[in-house]
């Protein structure tokens, strides 16, 4: 029997496996795909601080990211540049595989093509039914990403809010800047991006995608055919479009008897940008600390495992709440209000505040600083009165949307987009 079973071979699951195996526990990771790192879903931008904080391998870093250019609906552009890189672009496939190498070197066992179809908890163990047979352990960590087929059977709640994403990788002229585009027709309720890089062969490429509150695939088609993108891509390319949901709200409960939930599976992502790698790694380490206590004490009760949730709430609960508040406000801006916000950002006092407070990995400090700025407060007050009192009520307390019985799942799809029109 293993000590800990981990469902999912992404960053959260693999990092948890490494940390547990290094402490001497017998760990098995069940990964449903035939290869680690497949399919690639995210854009692959990670804070530089994560590599030292979580002792991550650096072999998958493709480039430092120092400059970002923001584009408004009317064409206003703002540039943000740092002297030292705050983030890096990673080869996400290579990154996951380097984490798997760490886990194996630490003594963890990784089972591929092992989709978990059922989790059974007994008074003495946890048994996973997989496509490779049964695996048993004392404790299970769910690191399934944005897939929730096991949650209900374990008595766990489901995420109550998602945002849609669509992304493809394409040949693209070289650029040193990340480009972000805003607007209700570009990416409803969110933003679109162009992230240029050179692959391992030196070929110039870009990850092009967006988040949207609705119809992300259609918005993606419009975006890649728009002037800023199409003019630089030339002829049509066959791109592999990847669509996936991102949870924006943590689960109401991230633990159960003999069970802990981490990363996207727990709904732990940045509400502002949808980024999930950092919180996946952080929640994995916090889960490991709780699992260590449970294994030493041989106590796998909800009472003990609840300490994991208390810990992640203490570490990042306020940051997540501020991010959700900001998203509720920002996703309702009209194009003219977004343009006004861009112009406001060029005001000397606001520009200085942004450059002093902005941090890639933590947005709460900047959000609070902006809310205290007289110029920004005036903008917010005008927006609220324009939107009406019903919006103010939603901003303060937003009712949780109902979760459908059929949750969104990851999908991959090949599609040729004609850029000539």
KOLVEX-148043 format. One record per residue (C-alpha): y, x, z; residue in three letters. Coordinates in nm, 3 decimals, padded with zeros to 5 digits. Last residue first. Layout:
residues N
Y, X, Z, ALA
...
end
This chain:
residues 421
03.785, -01.055, -04.498, UNK
03.641, -00.710, -04.565, UNK
03.506, -00.664, -04.213, UNK
03.178, -00.841, -04.278, UNK
02.984, -00.843, -03.951, UNK
02.614, -00.771, -03.983, UNK
02.406, -00.904, -03.693, UNK
02.119, -00.775, -03.485, UNK
02.075, -00.958, -03.153, UNK
01.996, -00.859, -02.800, UNK
01.988, -01.118, -02.523, UNK
02.028, -01.093, -02.146, UNK
01.981, -01.423, -01.967, UNK
02.212, -01.709, -01.874, UNK
02.071, -01.934, -01.599, UNK
01.878, -02.249, -01.687, UNK
01.890, -02.484, -01.388, UNK
02.266, -02.485, -01.423, UNK
02.479, -02.346, -01.144, UNK
02.754, -02.576, -01.027, UNK
03.100, -02.427, -01.014, UNK
03.229, -02.322, -00.673, UNK
03.551, -02.494, -00.581, UNK
03.854, -02.261, -00.594, UNK
04.058, -02.231, -00.279, UNK
04.400, -02.066, -00.288, UNK
04.428, -02.040, -00.666, UNK
04.272, -02.383, -00.718, UNK
04.530, -02.544, -00.486, UNK
04.812, -02.360, -00.664, UNK
04.673, -02.479, -00.998, UNK
04.692, -02.842, -00.888, UNK
05.052, -02.783, -00.782, UNK
05.170, -02.723, -01.139, UNK
05.123, -02.447, -01.397, UNK
05.494, -02.386, -01.450, UNK
05.547, -02.379, -01.073, UNK
05.265, -02.126, -01.034, UNK
05.391, -01.906, -01.318, UNK
05.748, -01.903, -01.192, UNK
05.625, -01.806, -00.844, UNK
05.407, -01.529, -00.987, UNK
05.693, -01.380, -01.190, UNK
05.923, -01.389, -00.889, UNK
05.652, -01.218, -00.683, UNK
05.621, -00.947, -00.949, UNK
05.990, -00.866, -00.931, UNK
05.996, -00.876, -00.550, UNK
05.693, -00.640, -00.527, UNK
05.461, -00.743, -00.242, UNK
05.203, -00.900, -00.477, UNK
05.208, -00.580, -00.684, UNK
05.123, -00.370, -00.379, UNK
04.841, -00.606, -00.283, UNK
04.690, -00.594, -00.633, UNK
04.730, -00.214, -00.647, UNK
04.548, -00.165, -00.318, UNK
04.272, -00.406, -00.418, UNK
04.194, -00.235, -00.748, UNK
03.946, 00.026, -00.632, UNK
03.736, 00.240, -00.865, UNK
03.989, 00.333, -01.129, UNK
04.280, 00.370, -00.892, UNK
04.634, 00.245, -00.959, UNK
04.867, 00.271, -00.659, UNK
05.121, 00.540, -00.752, UNK
05.121, 00.477, -01.128, UNK
05.142, 00.102, -01.078, UNK
05.423, 00.128, -00.823, UNK
05.624, 00.358, -01.050, UNK
05.588, 00.115, -01.342, UNK
05.692, -00.174, -01.117, UNK
06.005, 00.003, -00.996, UNK
06.098, 00.132, -01.343, UNK
06.043, -00.203, -01.522, UNK
05.781, -00.136, -01.791, UNK
05.520, -00.351, -01.615, UNK
05.753, -00.653, -01.640, UNK
05.742, -00.626, -02.019, UNK
05.362, -00.637, -02.009, UNK
05.372, -00.933, -01.769, UNK
05.606, -01.116, -02.007, UNK
05.361, -01.060, -02.293, UNK
05.080, -01.198, -02.074, UNK
05.301, -01.499, -01.995, UNK
05.360, -01.559, -02.365, UNK
04.986, -01.537, -02.432, UNK
04.913, -01.790, -02.158, UNK
04.787, -01.676, -01.821, UNK
04.497, -01.871, -01.672, UNK
04.249, -01.579, -01.654, UNK
04.503, -01.375, -01.460, UNK
04.536, -01.604, -01.157, UNK
04.170, -01.670, -01.086, UNK
04.101, -01.304, -01.173, UNK
04.351, -01.178, -00.914, UNK
04.193, -01.390, -00.640, UNK
03.848, -01.268, -00.741, UNK
03.963, -00.905, -00.722, UNK
04.120, -00.962, -00.382, UNK
03.795, -01.111, -00.253, UNK
03.588, -00.823, -00.396, UNK
03.811, -00.561, -00.234, UNK
03.800, -00.744, 00.098, UNK
03.419, -00.755, 00.092, UNK
03.378, -00.389, -00.008, UNK
03.262, -00.184, 00.290, UNK
03.247, -00.451, 00.563, UNK
03.081, -00.697, 00.327, UNK
02.833, -00.428, 00.224, UNK
02.748, -00.364, 00.589, UNK
02.714, -00.724, 00.700, UNK
02.483, -00.785, 00.407, UNK
02.258, -00.495, 00.500, UNK
02.259, -00.597, 00.868, UNK
02.094, -00.924, 00.765, UNK
01.770, -00.726, 00.722, UNK
01.716, -00.721, 01.099, UNK
01.750, -01.094, 01.161, UNK
01.584, -01.179, 00.830, UNK
01.268, -01.016, 00.959, UNK
01.106, -00.705, 00.819, UNK
01.045, -00.527, 01.153, UNK
00.812, -00.228, 01.142, UNK
01.072, -00.046, 01.353, UNK
01.072, 00.261, 01.130, UNK
01.026, 00.056, 00.815, UNK
01.301, -00.193, 00.902, UNK
01.548, 00.079, 00.997, UNK
01.483, 00.270, 00.674, UNK
01.515, -00.052, 00.474, UNK
01.862, -00.102, 00.623, UNK
01.973, 00.248, 00.519, UNK
01.812, 00.202, 00.177, UNK
01.996, -00.127, 00.127, UNK
02.327, 00.049, 00.196, UNK
02.239, 00.319, -00.055, UNK
02.146, 00.062, -00.320, UNK
02.462, -00.138, -00.247, UNK
02.673, 00.169, -00.325, UNK
02.482, 00.257, -00.642, UNK
02.499, -00.096, -00.782, UNK
02.860, -00.126, -00.668, UNK
02.949, 00.179, -00.876, UNK
02.748, 00.066, -01.179, UNK
02.883, -00.290, -01.193, UNK
03.205, -00.311, -01.389, UNK
03.308, -00.670, -01.466, UNK
03.671, -00.562, -01.501, UNK
03.862, -00.764, -01.240, UNK
03.571, -00.927, -01.059, UNK
03.413, -00.585, -00.995, UNK
03.039, -00.644, -00.959, UNK
02.805, -00.731, -00.673, UNK
02.635, -01.056, -00.778, UNK
02.324, -00.965, -00.576, UNK
02.115, -00.912, -00.890, UNK
02.418, -00.730, -01.031, UNK
02.371, -00.460, -00.766, UNK
02.130, -00.512, -00.476, UNK
01.903, -00.776, -00.320, UNK
01.694, -00.716, -00.007, UNK
01.362, -00.882, 00.081, UNK
01.096, -00.863, 00.357, UNK
01.229, -01.197, 00.490, UNK
01.548, -01.277, 00.302, UNK
01.859, -01.084, 00.202, UNK
02.162, -01.115, -00.024, UNK
02.295, -01.453, 00.093, UNK
02.584, -01.648, -00.064, UNK
02.523, -01.436, -00.372, UNK
02.821, -01.231, -00.479, UNK
03.073, -01.381, -00.726, UNK
03.160, -01.255, -01.075, UNK
02.812, -01.240, -01.225, UNK
02.807, -01.070, -01.567, UNK
02.634, -01.244, -01.857, UNK
02.491, -01.053, -02.152, UNK
02.536, -01.018, -02.524, UNK
02.440, -00.715, -02.726, UNK
02.533, -00.692, -03.091, UNK
02.347, -00.429, -03.285, UNK
02.577, -00.327, -03.565, UNK
02.508, -00.323, -03.936, UNK
02.833, -00.193, -04.075, UNK
03.081, -00.345, -04.314, UNK
03.317, -00.108, -04.489, UNK
03.618, 00.055, -04.327, UNK
03.614, 00.077, -03.947, UNK
03.977, 00.174, -03.895, UNK
04.142, -00.125, -04.061, UNK
03.885, -00.356, -03.901, UNK
03.985, -00.268, -03.545, UNK
04.361, -00.314, -03.510, UNK
04.370, -00.561, -03.803, UNK
04.122, -00.812, -03.666, UNK
03.770, -00.836, -03.808, UNK
03.614, -00.672, -03.502, UNK
03.811, -00.909, -03.279, UNK
03.727, -01.231, -03.460, UNK
03.353, -01.159, -03.445, UNK
03.382, -01.065, -03.077, UNK
03.561, -01.392, -02.999, UNK
03.274, -01.580, -03.164, UNK
03.019, -01.391, -02.954, UNK
03.218, -01.436, -02.633, UNK
03.231, -01.814, -02.670, UNK
03.378, -01.883, -02.325, UNK
03.521, -01.704, -02.019, UNK
03.545, -01.388, -02.223, UNK
03.454, -01.022, -02.189, UNK
03.492, -00.792, -02.485, UNK
03.334, -00.532, -02.706, UNK
03.361, -00.218, -02.911, UNK
03.178, 00.097, -02.809, UNK
03.310, 00.363, -03.043, UNK
03.163, 00.635, -03.263, UNK
03.237, 00.977, -03.404, UNK
02.923, 01.178, -03.470, UNK
02.882, 01.499, -03.270, UNK
02.503, 01.478, -03.256, UNK
02.503, 01.383, -02.887, UNK
02.749, 01.102, -02.955, UNK
03.122, 01.149, -02.987, UNK
03.332, 00.890, -02.810, UNK
03.576, 00.602, -02.860, UNK
03.601, 00.304, -02.623, UNK
03.753, 00.001, -02.794, UNK
03.803, -00.289, -02.558, UNK
03.861, -00.663, -02.532, UNK
04.015, -00.854, -02.242, UNK
03.968, -01.142, -01.995, UNK
04.033, -01.516, -01.972, UNK
03.986, -01.582, -02.343, UNK
03.930, -01.252, -02.526, UNK
04.131, -01.212, -02.848, UNK
04.255, -01.571, -02.890, UNK
04.377, -01.599, -02.531, UNK
04.525, -01.251, -02.536, UNK
04.463, -00.897, -02.415, UNK
04.350, -00.579, -02.591, UNK
04.236, -00.258, -02.421, UNK
04.215, 00.075, -02.606, UNK
04.054, 00.382, -02.453, UNK
04.238, 00.684, -02.580, UNK
04.137, 01.017, -02.736, UNK
04.062, 00.874, -03.078, UNK
03.807, 00.966, -03.342, UNK
03.745, 00.731, -03.630, UNK
03.463, 00.478, -03.567, UNK
03.094, 00.439, -03.642, UNK
02.974, 00.143, -03.439, UNK
02.836, 00.043, -03.099, UNK
02.832, -00.327, -03.018, UNK
02.943, -00.544, -02.729, UNK
02.951, -00.909, -02.619, UNK
03.025, -01.025, -02.266, UNK
03.023, -01.363, -02.092, UNK
03.165, -01.426, -01.746, UNK
02.957, -01.576, -01.468, UNK
03.016, -01.790, -01.162, UNK
02.792, -01.942, -00.897, UNK
02.538, -01.663, -00.856, UNK
02.203, -01.791, -00.729, UNK
02.075, -01.850, -00.375, UNK
01.758, -01.686, -00.245, UNK
01.453, -01.881, -00.130, UNK
01.217, -01.618, -00.265, UNK
01.091, -01.843, -00.545, UNK
01.452, -01.921, -00.632, UNK
01.546, -01.559, -00.679, UNK
01.264, -01.443, -00.904, UNK
01.401, -01.556, -01.242, UNK
01.747, -01.424, -01.162, UNK
01.835, -01.175, -01.433, UNK
02.179, -01.013, -01.432, UNK
02.044, -00.684, -01.295, UNK
01.691, -00.698, -01.157, UNK
01.743, -00.473, -00.857, UNK
01.545, -00.684, -00.609, UNK
01.429, -00.466, -00.320, UNK
01.086, -00.551, -00.177, UNK
00.941, -00.461, 00.163, UNK
00.595, -00.383, 00.303, UNK
00.421, -00.312, -00.026, UNK
00.170, -00.442, -00.277, UNK
00.132, -00.405, -00.652, UNK
-00.068, -00.647, -00.869, UNK
-00.149, -00.595, -01.235, UNK
00.030, -00.431, -01.528, UNK
00.203, -00.753, -01.642, UNK
00.317, -00.784, -01.283, UNK
00.225, -00.988, -00.976, UNK
00.414, -00.840, -00.685, UNK
00.263, -00.863, -00.336, UNK
00.477, -00.831, -00.022, UNK
00.303, -00.754, 00.306, UNK
00.174, -00.847, 00.653, UNK
00.286, -01.206, 00.721, UNK
00.253, -01.275, 00.348, UNK
00.520, -01.269, 00.081, UNK
00.429, -01.341, -00.279, UNK
00.655, -01.234, -00.565, UNK
00.574, -01.357, -00.915, UNK
00.626, -01.261, -01.277, UNK
00.726, -00.898, -01.234, UNK
00.747, -00.727, -01.571, UNK
00.558, -00.399, -01.565, UNK
00.599, -00.244, -01.909, UNK
00.681, 00.074, -01.719, UNK
00.569, 00.157, -01.362, UNK
00.775, 00.422, -01.185, UNK
00.631, 00.600, -00.878, UNK
00.875, 00.772, -00.645, UNK
00.808, 01.129, -00.530, UNK
01.154, 01.286, -00.531, UNK
01.094, 01.435, -00.874, UNK
01.005, 01.086, -00.998, UNK
01.330, 00.941, -00.863, UNK
01.542, 01.224, -01.002, UNK
01.379, 01.189, -01.345, UNK
01.446, 00.815, -01.332, UNK
01.812, 00.885, -01.256, UNK
01.821, 01.118, -01.558, UNK
01.669, 00.837, -01.765, UNK
01.937, 00.593, -01.651, UNK
02.210, 00.837, -01.748, UNK
02.051, 00.916, -02.084, UNK
02.052, 00.550, -02.183, UNK
02.402, 00.506, -02.046, UNK
02.541, 00.803, -02.233, UNK
02.838, 00.833, -02.003, UNK
03.213, 00.797, -02.040, UNK
03.401, 00.953, -01.752, UNK
03.655, 00.826, -01.502, UNK
03.951, 00.940, -01.295, UNK
04.014, 01.240, -01.521, UNK
04.288, 01.468, -01.390, UNK
04.646, 01.454, -01.515, UNK
04.628, 01.078, -01.557, UNK
04.745, 00.866, -01.849, UNK
04.848, 00.503, -01.883, UNK
04.996, 00.378, -02.207, UNK
05.162, 00.042, -02.266, UNK
05.176, -00.145, -02.596, UNK
05.359, -00.465, -02.689, UNK
05.190, -00.624, -02.989, UNK
05.262, -00.992, -02.932, UNK
04.921, -01.052, -02.771, UNK
04.957, -00.747, -02.546, UNK
04.796, -00.405, -02.604, UNK
04.701, -00.158, -02.328, UNK
04.643, 00.211, -02.403, UNK
04.422, 00.417, -02.175, UNK
04.425, 00.794, -02.126, UNK
04.230, 01.032, -01.901, UNK
03.864, 00.959, -01.974, UNK
03.636, 01.262, -01.964, UNK
03.362, 01.272, -02.224, UNK
02.989, 01.235, -02.290, UNK
02.849, 01.265, -01.937, UNK
02.467, 01.227, -01.944, UNK
02.389, 01.566, -01.789, UNK
02.598, 01.498, -01.479, UNK
02.316, 01.407, -01.239, UNK
02.435, 01.189, -00.949, UNK
02.483, 01.306, -00.590, UNK
02.609, 00.960, -00.484, UNK
02.959, 01.057, -00.369, UNK
02.979, 01.361, -00.595, UNK
02.898, 01.175, -00.915, UNK
03.070, 00.852, -00.809, UNK
03.407, 01.026, -00.773, UNK
03.428, 01.060, -01.152, UNK
03.443, 00.682, -01.183, UNK
03.201, 00.542, -01.441, UNK
03.249, 00.408, -01.791, UNK
02.921, 00.318, -01.962, UNK
03.015, 00.021, -02.178, UNK
02.723, -00.178, -02.040, UNK
02.408, -00.321, -02.196, UNK
02.171, -00.051, -02.319, UNK
01.822, -00.190, -02.382, UNK
01.645, 00.025, -02.283, UNK
01.743, 00.289, -02.027, UNK
01.391, 00.349, -01.898, UNK
01.126, 00.283, -02.162, UNK
00.856, 00.018, -02.209, UNK
01.068, -00.255, -02.049, UNK
00.981, -00.460, -01.741, UNK
01.045, -00.188, -01.485, UNK
00.852, -00.197, -01.157, UNK
00.959, 00.083, -00.921, UNK
00.709, 00.201, -00.658, UNK
00.806, 00.379, -00.336, UNK
00.608, 00.558, -00.065, UNK
00.859, 00.666, 00.201, UNK
00.936, 01.029, 00.279, UNK
01.311, 01.017, 00.318, UNK
01.349, 01.166, -00.029, UNK
01.139, 00.876, -00.159, UNK
01.385, 00.626, -00.011, UNK
01.694, 00.788, -00.165, UNK
01.528, 00.834, -00.504, UNK
01.395, 00.477, -00.516, UNK
01.734, 00.334, -00.418, UNK
01.894, 00.533, -00.700, UNK
01.633, 00.404, -00.945, UNK
01.674, 00.041, -00.844, UNK
02.053, 00.038, -00.850, UNK
02.087, 00.248, -01.167, UNK
01.836, 00.041, -01.368, UNK
01.458, 00.035, -01.323, UNK
01.415, -00.315, -01.185, UNK
01.199, -00.463, -00.909, UNK
01.167, -00.211, -00.627, UNK
00.864, -00.206, -00.397, UNK
00.894, -00.028, -00.063, UNK
00.629, 00.111, 00.174, UNK
00.351, 00.120, -00.082, UNK
00.000, 00.000, 00.000, UNK
end
